[in-house]
Amino acid sequence: MKKATTLVFIAFLGAFIGWAQQTPAPPQSEAISITGATAHIGDGTVVENAIIVFENGKITALGSDAATKGRIIDAAGKHIYPGFIAPNKSLGLIEVNAVRASNDQEELGEIIPHVRSLIAYNSESKVVESMRPNGVLLGQVTPQGGRISGTSSIVQFDAWNWEDAAVKVDDGIHLRWPNSFRQGRWWMGEERGFKPNKDYAKDVDAVATFMKGALAYGKGAAKEMNPAFAAMQGIFDGTQKLYLYADGEREIIDAVTTAKKGGAKHVVLVGGYHAYKITDFLKKHEIPVLVQFAHNRPAFDYEDYDLPYKLPKLLADAGLLVGIQNADASNFQTRNLPFYAGQVVGQGMDKEQALSLITGNTAKILGIDSDFGTLTVGKSATLFVSEGDALDMMGNQLTHAFIDGRDISLETHQTELWKRYMGKYEGK
């Protein structure tokens, strides 16, 4: 019996080791200089034949005539980019959708701003690991479900645990605005198609009432602790952002108006499918947009067939601060983030401006632009070297990647399988 138990333990340990992520890279120990590459800064500018030097995790020099120092990486003919940033994803909160024990992206309840995603983040996630070979090095770990889903945090994708991973803790609250229309539930005998949501006014009033109560809670001496109200105080004092999920014109206007009236200092629109129709309203209230990814179909028959593809450009052309997110897609598809930006280039957007949709712009929207998002002296050396155009599937071939100057592994479960089976078939 004892022998059998030992064998089971060994088998379990072997499975656990096989499942574990690559060992996180150690802190940067020497200066590193990358030479000869084209540097895509992330703010719309490009430096040809660039030299980038970084020490102790920070960029210390950048330019075509910068002096090299320490270890030299010859990147002639290649391209350097800031690490791509994936906002609004439940990466690290769910591993296998069909396995309940691996799913921590949702909690019970409709209004639960006090639920913190960060403490459930799994830094050893295989899905998270698979982001890095495409240059996605940072992400906003966001809870799902409910009306107010909880509190997100921003992490980097090479860490031992959630404490090591954290870049910005509890950066914002996520509010999913009710819809004024809903689909007919045919399985309940209702007519197909959209029809007015008779509960819309009641749902909006519930949100407004909650925000009013949370604001009053923060101003007075509460007799007892209210975790939900307490978690909202950051959006009133400006230390956190309120992420509003809304797509229709009415929903967007109602959401922004209610949030501002309710005391929210910094509001970000997430989704914004019909935001292009009310850009003047959004500009007036200084609302940035994390727009849905481009690889999608139009929501209505009367709309342009390519509306989802050109939506980021429409909003950017109107003068809005725009980033790309893919909340409605599966987590593993987040590795396609650079190709969503590349698709917008196909709609006429300048390539460097499209790059900013997943670098500089997103960093500004998330409030981490003082350290990330662009290749700038003094900022974190979170960057990568690609063989070609990182916004194109053929060109996005990474040779090196760094997070805070640490030389991280680009090996994943997928690359291990590729080597295994290529070895098998090439050997025949």
N, C-alpha and C positions, 0 to 999 in steps of 0.2 A: 504493500500500500504506500509505504514511504517512497519507494523507488518510482512508483507511478506518479505520485504527487510531484516528485522532483522533475520527471520528464515533462509533465504538463507545464511546470513553471519555466523550464528551459525553452519549451516551444513558445510559450507566451512572450518570454523575454526576447527570443529571436524575432518574433513577429513585430514586437514593439520597436526593436532596433531597426528592422527593415522599414518600418513606417516613419521613423523619425526624419525630421528635416535635416538638410545639410548643417554642419556645425557653423554657427555664426562666426564671421571673420573677427580677428582680434583688432584692437585699436591700431590706428596708423602709427607706425614706429619710426618712419623716415619720410623725408620730403619726397614727393613724386612729381615728375614733370612729364606731361604728355605733349609731344611735339608733332608739327607737320599737318595736323588735321584741320578741317573746316569746322569752326566752332559756331554752333547755332545757339545764340545767347538765351532765347526764350522770351525776349521782349520785342521781337521783330527785326533784330539786327544780326549780322553774320560777320565773323572775323576769319578771313582766309589765312591759311598757313599759320595757324594759331599755336601758341605755347601756353599751356595752363599749368600752373604750379600750385600744389596744395600741401599744407603741413598741419599736423594736429587737427585734421578734419575740416580745415577751412581753406578756401581759395585765397592764395596770397599774391598771385600775379596772373595776368591774362593779357595777351597781346601778341602781335606778330614779331615783336622784338624783345619779349620778356626774357630775362636771364634764367636758364635752367638750373635746377638744383636737385640733388639726391638721385633717386632711381629714375632712369629715363625710359619712357615708353614711346617708341617710334610709331606714330599713327599716320604717316604720310599717305594721302589718298583716302583717308577715312573721315568720319564725322563724329563730333562730340556734341552731346545733348545734355541738358539738365534732366534729372530723373523725372519721369512722368508721374502725375498725381491722379489717383482714382478717387473721386469724391463719392459719397453716398452709396457705399456698398457694405454688405454684411460679411465681407471677407474675414475669415478667422472665427466667425460666429456659427458657421454651419459647414460641415464637411461633405456629408452625403444626405441629400434631401430625404431619402427613404428611411434613413436611420435616425429615429427620434432622439437617441442619446447624443448624437452629434449636432443637434439643432438647438442653438441658443439665441437665434435671431429674433424671436418673439417671446413676449411674456403675456400673461393673462391681464386683462384690463384694457379700458379704452383711453383713459387719461393717466399716463404713468411717466411723467417727465423725469422722475427720480430713478428710473431704471438706467443704470450705466453700462454701456456696451463694453467698455474697456476691460473690466474685470473678468469678462467671459471670453476675451480674445485669446485664441489659440495660436501662439507664435510658431508652432510646429505644423501648421496646416499645410498639406500637400498642395492645396489650391493656391494659397498665398505664395508658396515657393515657386509655383509655375508662372507668376507674374514677372519675375525678375528677368528672364531671358528676352523679354520684349521691351525692357526698359521701364516697366511700371514698378517704381521703387517705394512709393508712398501711397497711403490710402486713408480715407476717412471711414472708420468702422462705425456703421450706422445701424441702430436697431430698426426692426420692421414691425408692422402691425399696429392696430389701435388707432385712435384719433391723434393722440400725442404719444408717439412711440417710445420716447426716452431721450437719452443724452448720448451723443456721439463723441468720439475722440479720434485724433489723427496719429497714425503710427508709421514707422518705417518697417520695411519687409525683410529684416535680417536681425533677429533678436532671439535671446534665450527665453524670454518670458514677456508678459505684457508690460511690466515695469520698464524693461529695457527698450521695448518697442515704442513706448509713448513719446510722441513729438509735441503734441498739444493735448492736454487732458481736459475732457468735458468742454469741447469747443462750442457746442450748440445743442439746441432743442429742436426736435423734428415734429412738425404739425401737418397732418394730412387733411387738407380742407375737404369738407363734404361736397358732393356733386349736386348741382341743381337739377340734373336729369339722371335717369338711370335706365339700364336695359330692362326690357320686359322679361320676366322670368317665365319662359315658355313651359318649363317643367311644372309650374304651378297654375297653368291655364291662362297666364297673362299673354297679351299680344306681344309679338316680337317688336324690336325697335326701341328707340329712346322715347321716354315719356317723362313729364315733370316729376321730380321727387317731392312728394307732399310733405316730407319731413325736413326739407332743406332749411327753412326758417328756424325750426326748433333746434336743429343741429348747430347752426351758426350761433344762435343765442346761447347754447350750452358752452361753446368755446369762449364767447365774449364774457359770459358770466364767470367762467373759471379764471380767465385772465384778470378780470376786475378783482376777484377774490385774492388772487396771488399777489397783485400789486398792493392791495390794502394790507395783506399779511406782512409784507416787507416793510411797510411804513409804520406799523404799530407794534406794540409789545404783545405778541400772541400768548394766550394763556396755556396753550398746548402745542406741541410740535405737529406740523403738517408737512410730511416729506415732499408731497407733490408741489405744494405752494413754495416751499423752501428751494426746490430745484429750479424754479422759474426765475429766481432773483437775478441771475446773471444776464437775462435778456433785458431787464429793466435798467441795470446799471452799466450796460454796454460791454461787459466782460465776456458775454456769450452772444451767439447769433441765433436768430429764429429762422429755421429753414421751413418755408411754406411750400407744400406740394399742391399745385393747382395747375389746370390746363386751359379751361374755358375762360372767355373774356369776363363773364360775370363772376366766376369763382376767383379769378386773379384779383379783380378790383375789390371784391368783398373781403378777400383774405388780407390784402395789403392794408386796406382801410381799417379793418378790425384790429389788425396787429399794431398799427401805428397809434390808433386811438387807445388801444389797450396798454400802451407804454413801451412797446418793443423798440429798442434803439437801432439795432442792425438787423435788417430783414433780407433774406436771400430767397428768390423764387426758384423752385425746383420743378422741372418739367416744362411748364410754360408753352404748351403746344400752340396756343393761340396768342401768345405774347406779342407776335409781330403785328397784331391788329391794334395794340394799345401801347406802342412804344413810348409815346409822349407821356402817358400816365406813369410808366415805369421810370422814365428819365426824371420826371418831376420829383418822384419820391426816392430817387437814387437806388433803385433795386437792381442788383446784379442777377444774372440768370444762369443756373446750371441746367442747360438744355438736355433733352433726351438724345441718346445716340442716334446717328444718322441712318443706320441700317434698319429701316422700318418701312411699313406701308402707311399711306394716309389713313386717318381715322374715319373719314367720311367720303362718300361717293362723289360729292361735288368739289372736292379739293384737288389741287394739282397732284399728279401722281408722284412728283418728286419733292413734295413739301417737307417731309422729314429730312431729306438730304440737304436741302438748302436753308433750312430754318436757322442754323447757327449763323450763317452769313447774313440772312435778313436782319437778325437782331444786332449783330456786330456793325453792319452798315448803318443801322439806326442810331449808333452811338452808345449801345449798352455794353457793359462788361459781361462777357460770356465765357463760360466754361462748359465742358462736355462731361456728362455722367451717363451711366447706363443702368439705372435702378431696376428697370423692368426686365433686364436680361439676367441669365444665370450668372453666378459668381465667376465661373471659369471663363466666361466670355469677356471679362474685364481685361484679360491679356490682349484683347483686340483694340483697346483704347487708342493706340496710335493710328490704327487704320480707320477708325471713325473720323479722326482729325484729317487724315489723308483724303477721305471721301469728300470733305468740305472743299478741299483744294480743287477737286473735280467739278465743283459748283461755281468756281471762279474766285475763291478766296486766295490771297497770296499765301504761299507755303509757310513763310515765317509767322504770319498772323495766325494761320491754322495751328501751328505748333504751340502758340501761346494759349490756345484753348485748353491744352492739357498740361501746361507748365506755368508760365507767369501769371496768366489770368486766374487760373484755378487757385494758385497760391494766394493771390490777393483776396479772392472771394472767401477762402477758408481762414484768412488771417495769419498765414505763415510765410508771407512774402519777405519778411526781414531775414529769413534764413534759407528759404527754398524757392524754387520756381525759375530762377535764372542763373546763368553763369556769371557771377559778379564777385569781385574781390571782397572778402569779408564774409561771404555767405558759405553755407555748408557745402563741402565737396561731395555732393550727392549727384552723380553724373555717370554717363556711360559712353563708351566708344562703339560705334557701329561701322560695319563694312561699307554701308551705303545709306540711302535715305531711310530713316527710321519710321517714316510715315507710310512707307510702302512695304508690302509683305516680302517682296523680293530683296529689298535693300536692308530690312531690319534684321541684321545678323550681328549680334553683339560679340565683341572680343574681350572687353573689360567692363566692369561695373563697380562703382564705389558708392557706399553710403557713409556719410560723415568721414570720408577719406579711407574707409576700410575696404579693402579689396575683397569683394564678396564672390561667392561661388555662383556660377551660372548653371550648375548641374541641377536637374530636377528628375522627378519620376519619369517624365516623358523622354528626356535625353538618355536616361539609363536604358529605357526600353528600346529607343532608337538604336543605340549602340549594340544592344544585345541581339536584336533581330537583323540589323544590317550585317553584323558579324556572321550570323547564321547563313544568310542568303548570299553574301559575297564569297563565302567559303565554298560554295557549291561550284 
